[in-house]
Structures are given as C-alpha cells and as structure tokens.
Amino acid sequence: MSIAQNIASVKARLAAAAHKSGRTADEIKLVAVTKTQPVSVIEEALANGVRNIGENRIQEAEEKLPQLAAKFDEFHFIGHLQSNKIKKLMNLKPTLIHSIDKFSTASKLNDFLTLYDVEQDILIQVNTSGEESKFGIQPQETLAFVERISQLTKLRLKGLMTIGKLTTDEKEIRSCFRLLRELSERIEMADIPNVEMQYLSMGMTGDFELAIAEGANIVRIGSAIFGPRTY
Ligand SMILES: *Cc1c(COP(=O)(O)O)cnc(C)c1O
C-alpha cells in the first residue's frame, strides 16, 4: 500500500468512526505522527492530504521541519518535554503541546513565554492506564494539577491527552479513553478561569476508532499511514 492509499484509508475509517459517534470527520483533527520518518516521506504525506504533523523528539523535529518544502497547517509536539529543551521547542512554533505533566516544566515554559510575551496552547497528559512506563499525571491528581496550571497566565490549557493501555483487550483500552473524557467533563464543570476543555487527544493506529467512540477529537496516527517504524 502506498502512503496515499494509507492516508485515504485512515481518513475513511476516521469518518466512519466519527459518524458512528454522531459527528463528522471535520470535527476530528488528524495528526500524522512523523517520528522516525525521513523528510522525503513526510513530503509525500503532505502531498497526499496530511495537514498536521506530530513529532515526539525535539532534536529530530529541529532537523526535519526546516527542511520541509511542502506547507503544513500545524505542528504538534507529542513527546515528553524536558525543561532544557523549551527554547528549542518554541523555535519550532508548535500549534499544540500535548504532553505537559510536570509543574516545574510548565512553570519554566510560562517564564519563557512571559519573556517573549506570547501564549501557548497546551494539553495535559494523563496516565489513564496505570502503566508505569507511561508519562502523565495520575487521574486522581488531574483536577488539582489543572488548577495549578491555570495560574500560569501564558499557558492556555485546551484539554487532555492520553495513551491507551497496550493490550488487546478492547474494554480495557476503552476504559482509559472513557476515564479521560470523564476527567475532562469534571474539569469543564469546575469552571476554572483560563481553562477550556476543547480537545481530547487520544487514539493511535491500534485504537483510534475506540478513542473516537469515547469522544476523541484529536487522533495521533503514525504506522497506519507510514507503515511500521524502523529505529
Ligand atoms: C508514536 C506515537 C503515536 C503514533 O503511534 P502509532 O501507533 O504508530 O499510530 C501517537 N502518540 C504518541 C504520543 C506517540 O509517541
């Protein structure tokens, strides 16, 4: 299968899942995860209907993004953010940072933004699976964390992100996504200034239809578009 065919197939599956959940495809943002993919392959995806790209390593993004001749709409940072990489990340002008999970890093990011008098849209990453290997705030700590983050005036909190449990049990995966949606609803109801639960970023190649069924409106998809990754 070519990348063009893969993109068409992912978009068709996304649209079908959207309709099943009473929405339309244009209500769900597709982020093509381009990590490990060379510039030429990313260009091919951009020429065939991909508009938004996601990377999880700043150094890799730094090398590839300036080389892209094709235009894209949005760059999403989906990896773990270390405070010593903030300046480099901000140079890449991310539309959305999906993965805030540490107050000290968020606070340093806010200091940087204050210096340049700019604002940044962010999501908070929640560890909904309980897997120790995963980054993210614990579900029961999320509301308190949101309240602290809301004090950082240059950060615009736009929602939550999670990675579903790595298992073949669909019920378990779905319960991760349901938990994220419920947390987001609870936060919305708390009506915290400077906090808007606009986005639920959840769902990858193996589970994006389940995520959409639970309310995802950003899906992050790599291998279904590019094939398996070789590191
Ligand atoms: C790699 C990655 C993805 C995409 O994974 P696929 O299974 O290849 O679709 C999504 N989200 C994050 C945070 C990732 O690191």
The ligand as a Tripos MOL2 file, in Angstrom:
@<TRIPOS>MOLECULE
LIG
   15    15     1     0     0
SMALL
NO_CHARGES

@<TRIPOS>ATOM
      1 C1          4.3520    7.2420   18.1770 C.3       1 LIG1
      2 C2          3.1980    7.9170   18.8160 C.ar      1 LIG1
      3 C3          1.9210    7.8770   18.2340 C.ar      1 LIG1
      4 C4          1.5920    7.1260   16.9530 C.3       1 LIG1
      5 O1          1.6870    5.7560   17.1310 O.3       1 LIG1
      6 P1          1.1470    4.7170   16.0310 P.3       1 LIG1
      7 O2          0.7620    3.5370   16.8220 O.co2     1 LIG1
      8 O3          2.2650    4.4680   15.0830 O.co2     1 LIG1
      9 O4         -0.0330    5.3370   15.3550 O.co2     1 LIG1
     10 C5          0.8920    8.5490   18.8850 C.ar      1 LIG1
     11 N1          1.0960    9.2320   20.0180 N.ar      1 LIG1
     12 C6          2.3000    9.3030   20.6100 C.ar      1 LIG1
     13 C7          2.4510   10.0770   21.8680 C.3       1 LIG1
     14 C8          3.3860    8.6610   20.0230 C.ar      1 LIG1
     15 O5          4.5930    8.7310   20.6260 O.3       1 LIG1
@<TRIPOS>BOND
     1     1     2 1
     2     2     3 ar
     3     2    14 ar
     4     3     4 1
     5     3    10 ar
     6     4     5 1
     7     5     6 1
     8     6     7 2
     9     6     8 1
    10     6     9 1
    11    10    11 ar
    12    11    12 ar
    13    12    13 1
    14    12    14 ar
    15    14    15 1
@<TRIPOS>SUBSTRUCTURE
     1 LIG1         1 GROUP 0 **** ****
